[in-house]
């Protein structure tokens, strides 16, 4: 066997081993997502102490939900809260964005944590909408919405909900929590970067531009993340 043929066989074995690793990783991630979306799984049940929020004069109740099981009343409340909180930051983009959010709201993949003032569960004062998904081959929890009525903001509730999301992400084997925030939503950016120690992600438009030096339309949002392991950090945080 000449050196050329030996090298070819070695390269073939290396490629085969690489393909096997990729397939095993994909299978592992698929199993994680399937388990996270199990129909009978209530993610709040994994942290029973988090079903109540008693702090800063508030006494609130938390409940899990799914997008394809929302009542008409809940849909209406979600839409109203989104409009009140997000019409300003989105500006002229809001009419288009509102339609997108309405579609996302009822998706079977949309998971919720609803916040109530009492156990009747008829009205909500806030919610988190999140999904288990894949970003750059990393399994993540993607937070689509964190919305609270203005009277309940600034009292630690938003931080409590995000830390709960991080616990859910870790419990289900996700590598990071990822979210999108409008650049004009200054209070939200300050909240995530300063209070919760999130980072502007390497996949955020501003970071991709810095890396590639490619001129294009400037985006109105940033993608933020908090990674839990070295692989997720290298892919999602380090540009």
N, C-alpha and C positions, 0 to 999 in steps of 0.2 A: 504494500500500500504506500503510494507516494504521499508526500506532505500535503499536496493539494487535496487529495481525496480524504485524508485524515481530518484536515481543517473543515472540509465540507460536512463531514459526519458530525463533528463537534458542534458546528454552527446549527445543524439540524436539531440536535439534541437540546441545545440551548433554547432555540425557538419553541420547541415542543414543551419544554419545561415552563417557559414564559407563558405560553397559551394556557397551560394547565393552571398556573397561578392566577391568571386573569379570570378563567372560568370559575375557579374556586371562590375568588373574591366576589364575583357577580352573584354566585349562588348564595354566599353568606349574606350579602346585602339584600337580596330578594327575600330570603327567609326572615331577616330582621323586619323588613317593611310589612311582610305578610303577618307576622306576629303582632306588630304594632297596630295594624288595622283589623285585628281579630274582632268580629262583630260583637262578641260578648265581653270585650275588654273595656273597662271604665278606668281611665288613667288616673283619675282622682282617687280611686279606691286603693291605689298603691301608696297613697300618702293621706290617710284618713284625717290626720291632724290639720290638713290644709282645706278641709271643707268649710271652715269658718275663719273669718277674719275679724279679730277683736283688737283694735288698736286705734289710737288717736281719736277716741270718741266714736268710732264706727263699730257696728255689729252687723256683719254681713255673712251671707251664705253663698257657697260656690256649688255649681252643678255642671256636670259634663253634658255635651250635646254633639250631634252630628248634622252635617248640612242637609242630608236627604231626609231628615226627620224633624225639620223645623216646622212649627205651627205658623199659620198666617200671621198671628199676633206677634210672634217672635221676629219673623221676617220684617214686619213693619217697624218694630222697635229698632232692629239692627240698622235698617235703612235710614231712619231718622237720626240716629246717633252718628252714623257715618257722615251724613250731610252736614250736621251741625259742626262736627270736629274737623272735617277734611275739605270742605268746599273752599275755605280760605287758602290753605297751603297749596292746593292744586290749581287755584285760579281758573284761567280759561280752559284748562284741561279737564275740569271737573265733570262736565256733561258726558264726555266720553268715558272717563274713569268710573263714573257712577254706574254706567251700564256694565262695565267689566266686573265691578265689585258685586253687582246684583247677581251676575252669573256665577261668580266664584262662591258666593254666600251659600248656595244650595247644592254645591258639589258633594258627591258621596265621600270624597277625600277630605272635605273640610271638617275639622274637629274643633270643638269649642269648649271653653270654660266660661260659663255665665255667672255673673255676680248679681245677687238679689238682696233686697233690704229685709226680706222676711222669707219664711218657708213656703209661702203661697206659690212662688215661682211664676206669678202672673206678669210681673214687670221686672226689667233688668236696669241696672245703673251702669253696667259695663260688661265687656267681654273680651276674650282673646280668641282669635281664630288662627289655627295652626295646622300644619300638615307634615307628615313624614314623607320625605322625598330624597332625591339624589342631586347633589351639586358637584360637578367635576369629579364624579365617581366616588364621592364621599356621602355616606348616609347622614342626613341632617333633619332637624326640625326647622321648618321654615315658618316664621311667624308672619301671617298675612295681615293681621290687624291686632292692635291693642287699643281699645277705645273705652274711655270712662266719661261719665257726665262731669261737667266742670266742677260741680260742688264736691266731687269725690277725688279730684286731682290734688296732688301735692300733700297727700296724707299717708304716703307709703304703700298704697294699694297697688299702684302700677309696678313698683319694685317687687312687691310680694308675688304678683302674678308672673313676672318674668323669671324670678328665681324658681318658681314652681315649674315653669316650662323647662328650665334648665335641668331640674331634677327628673322630669319626665323624659327628657332627651337622653340623659345619662342612663336612666333605668332601662331604656329600650335600646341601648347600644349605639346611639347616634354619635357622630364625631363632632358635631357642632350645632349651635343655634344660629340661624341666618335670618335676616329681615331686610326690608327695603324702607327707607325713610326719605321723605321729600326734603330737598335742601332748604326750602323756605320754612320748614317746620323746625325752627331754631330750638324751641324748648325740647322737642323730642330728641334732636341730635345731641343736645347737652345732656339729657337724661341718660341716653344709651352710652355715650362715650365717657362721661365723667362719673355718673353714679353706678353704672353697671359694668364699666370697664370693657365695653365692646370695642372692636377695631373696624376701621374701614377695610373692607375685604379686598383681597387681591383681584377678585372678579368684579369689583365695582367699576363703573365706567371711568371714573377719574383715575383710578390706579391703572387700568388697562391702557388708557391714553398715555400716562406717564411712561409706561413700560415700552410701548410700541412707537410712541412719537407720531401716531397717525392722527391727522386732523380729521375732524368729523363733527357732527352735530353734538353739542354739549347737552348731556342729559340733565334732567331736573331732579334726579334722585341719587342717593348713595346706597350701596349694599353694605350692611354691617354684619359682623359675625363675632362669635365667641367660640373658639375651638377647644376641645377637651383632650385631644391626643396629638402626638407629634406629626402623624400623617396629615390630619386635618389642618394643623397649623401651617405646615409647609405648603399645602395646596391653597387654602382659603385665606390665610393671613399674610404670608410672606410673598411679596411680589418679586 
